[in-house]
Amino acid sequence: MNEKISLKYIYKLLLNNKKSLIWGQIFTVIGILISVPIPLLLPLLVDEVLLDKPSFFVNNINEFFGSGSALYYVAIVTVVVIVLRALHFIFGVINTKIFTRISKIVIFDIRVKLLNHLKKVNMNEYESLGSGKIAANLITDVNTLDSFIVNVSSKLITSSLTLIAVAFVIIKIDLLLGIMILFTQPTIAIISRRIAKKTGELKKEENTTIEAFQNNINETLDLFSQIKASNKENSFFDTSIQKAEDIKKASNEFNYKSVAYEKFSYTIFLFAFEIFRATGLLLVAYSDLSIGLMFAMFGYIWFIMTPVQEILSIQYSLASAKAAMGRINKVLELETENDGDIELKDRKVDISLRNLSFSYTKDKNTLKNISFDIKSGEKVAIIGASGSGKTTISQLIAGFYAKNDGDILYNNISIDKISKKSLREHIFLVLQMPILFNNTLRFNLTMGEDISDDKILEALKIAELKEMFENLENGLDTIVGKMGIRLSGGQRQRLSIARMVLANPSVVIFDESTSALDVHTETKLFRNLESFLKDKTVITIAHRLSTVKNASKIFVLEDGELVQSGTHNELEEKDGHYLEFVKHQLTNN
Ligand SMILES: Nc1ncnc2c1ncn2[C@@H]1O[C@H](COP(=O)(O)OP(=O)(O)OP(=O)(O)O)[C@@H](O)[C@H]1O
């Protein structure tokens, strides 16, 4: 059972780094012990030195270092404060280093968990989310978790402990002012947060308008020639101008309101600060609070701003982390392939479809109750109208999609019991539109396997690609694909065939794999492949009569059902889809 990502799960992963966590907490406590007294030190000299009421500092300095002038006491305490601040900085850096490392390890573990799950996800499930969403889960959502974990692990404990320590100190200095500060500060912070949220919403609106403009302008520019051809420049560009107008409005709102909101929350803080100051003055006037301690209290007001903000930010970060976990768990909920453990050892593979049914979506059955047998070494063909389910059958035979009903047997063993790895070693599906990796020609042919150049060249020769290869400056090391040289549709199809030759499977499925080739090249190619394919099982999906005619068996599909099967000669004799197909081909040629 694949455990979902939850706070408990993250906690468990954090605990895997117990030793570092303990060290982190030790440094946290030391850091707090160093930083909390800082606001107290210099203000106390107001009482002890300026108002000439020697107490703790002056007495201790006198005892250990001897007495001196005001400059002497101020200088010593200032040096102590600077040293404490420097130490606090150093411990802070060490702490950040420890907690960042732990959170990166946790995030790495989560990414690995997701990738390991994705590796086994079955195709139907994969398509239900789509690559865009999955990539967003792996990048954006995991990053959201990342910042949450960094926040929680390093800031939550530090900020809470700091607040507790400061609360203890300021309540000890003056109960009334201490409680006032402790209640007012978080209230102000909450108000600021609310205001920040409003700013966030305005920013979102601005982003939406920018995105809409971007999508619109991208489409307009992509289809520029078509727009011009249909004389529609005005209407398309008017829409773009309207979208630009939306940006103007939303951007204006965001820019001035965000500054106003920011100033507003700072002003509220200053109001409160003035009230604290007045209360402090009154406490000095009417109670026993000293001037020095009053200044120290003012120092603590600034001091607790950061931990209060940080604790609140964790609350928000928790909300986004929970949403991110929900989306990440959608990936972990994708069902994995039913992987069996039987290895297909024999290179001779008989394939049988038994009442096979399959649907991509719940509302429509793509394949209905299909049964047929293909003996090892047989050369069969599947034909049918576009959308009748030919590609789907081949994908099911190759084990890409999971069947819904019925069974596919390989040497009488159900697909459910066979290891998918072993199945794919035996079956090679040559696609109509092979996708190239943005990598060298060699990688695209070998998929990273160590295969000698001689073998690769032999495969290129069989696939009728030798000539193209000889014209490449960097030979097998030429980058092809997105950022490299673009190959034509026909070249890509032949490259896929060369891939298949190198993989040397026992069953080859050609899914309209030569549709982009001219008849002359196609004939040469199949002649080259003749001896290679001699003992192999070959399933050909094709639209050309010439390609299927010589098959030992032809299966005719219609709307997901097997409607006819037999040899060319047998089927040609009967009225039905095959005869229609033959007639159609003859009249079209
Ligand atoms: N990934 C998919 N998700 C949902 N529906 C799909 C998917 N792939 C194919 N289909 C649908 O399944 C049906 C059969 O498609 P399939 O590609 O197997 O037909 P085909 O006979 O190979 O067609 P063609 O000759 O045009 O390649 C079609 O209605 C198609 O729209």
The ligand as a MOL file (V3000), in Angstrom:
LIG
                    3D

  0  0  0     0  0            999 V3000
M  V30 BEGIN CTAB
M  V30 COUNTS 31 33 0 0 0
M  V30 BEGIN ATOM
M  V30 1 N -5.6760 7.9110 -25.2390 0
M  V30 2 C -6.9560 7.8850 -25.5710 0
M  V30 3 N -7.8990 8.3430 -24.7170 0
M  V30 4 C -9.2050 8.3000 -25.0230 0
M  V30 5 N -9.6880 7.8250 -26.1980 0
M  V30 6 C -8.7980 7.3580 -27.0740 0
M  V30 7 C -7.3960 7.3680 -26.8210 0
M  V30 8 N -6.7610 6.8530 -27.8810 0
M  V30 9 C -7.7220 6.5250 -28.7520 0
M  V30 10 N -8.9430 6.8270 -28.2920 0
M  V30 11 C -10.2330 6.5830 -28.9420 0
M  V30 12 O -10.3770 5.1880 -29.1210 0
M  V30 13 C -10.9410 4.8800 -30.3720 0
M  V30 14 C -10.0130 3.9190 -31.1290 0
M  V30 15 O -8.7940 4.6050 -31.4090 0
M  V30 16 P -7.5670 3.8970 -32.1140 0
M  V30 17 O -6.4520 4.8790 -32.1410 0
M  V30 18 O -7.3320 2.5860 -31.5020 0
M  V30 19 O -8.1420 3.6980 -33.5690 0
M  V30 20 P -7.3920 3.2810 -34.8990 0
M  V30 21 O -8.2530 2.2500 -35.5320 0
M  V30 22 O -5.9800 2.9330 -34.6310 0
M  V30 23 O -7.4770 4.6530 -35.7110 0
M  V30 24 P -6.4620 5.2600 -36.8160 0
M  V30 25 O -6.5460 4.3680 -38.0100 0
M  V30 26 O -7.0340 6.6090 -37.0990 0
M  V30 27 O -5.1160 5.3020 -36.1950 0
M  V30 28 C -11.1380 6.2180 -31.0920 0
M  V30 29 O -12.5110 6.5600 -30.9260 0
M  V30 30 C -10.2580 7.1880 -30.3460 0
M  V30 31 O -10.8520 8.4550 -30.3210 0
M  V30 END ATOM
M  V30 BEGIN BOND
M  V30 1 1 1 2
M  V30 2 1 2 3
M  V30 3 2 2 7
M  V30 4 2 3 4
M  V30 5 1 4 5
M  V30 6 2 5 6
M  V30 7 1 6 7
M  V30 8 1 6 10
M  V30 9 1 7 8
M  V30 10 2 8 9
M  V30 11 1 9 10
M  V30 12 1 10 11
M  V30 13 1 11 12
M  V30 14 1 11 30
M  V30 15 1 12 13
M  V30 16 1 13 14
M  V30 17 1 13 28
M  V30 18 1 14 15
M  V30 19 1 15 16
M  V30 20 2 16 17
M  V30 21 1 16 18
M  V30 22 1 16 19
M  V30 23 1 19 20
M  V30 24 2 20 21
M  V30 25 1 20 22
M  V30 26 1 20 23
M  V30 27 1 23 24
M  V30 28 2 24 25
M  V30 29 1 24 26
M  V30 30 1 24 27
M  V30 31 1 28 29
M  V30 32 1 28 30
M  V30 33 1 30 31
M  V30 END BOND
M  V30 END CTAB
M  END
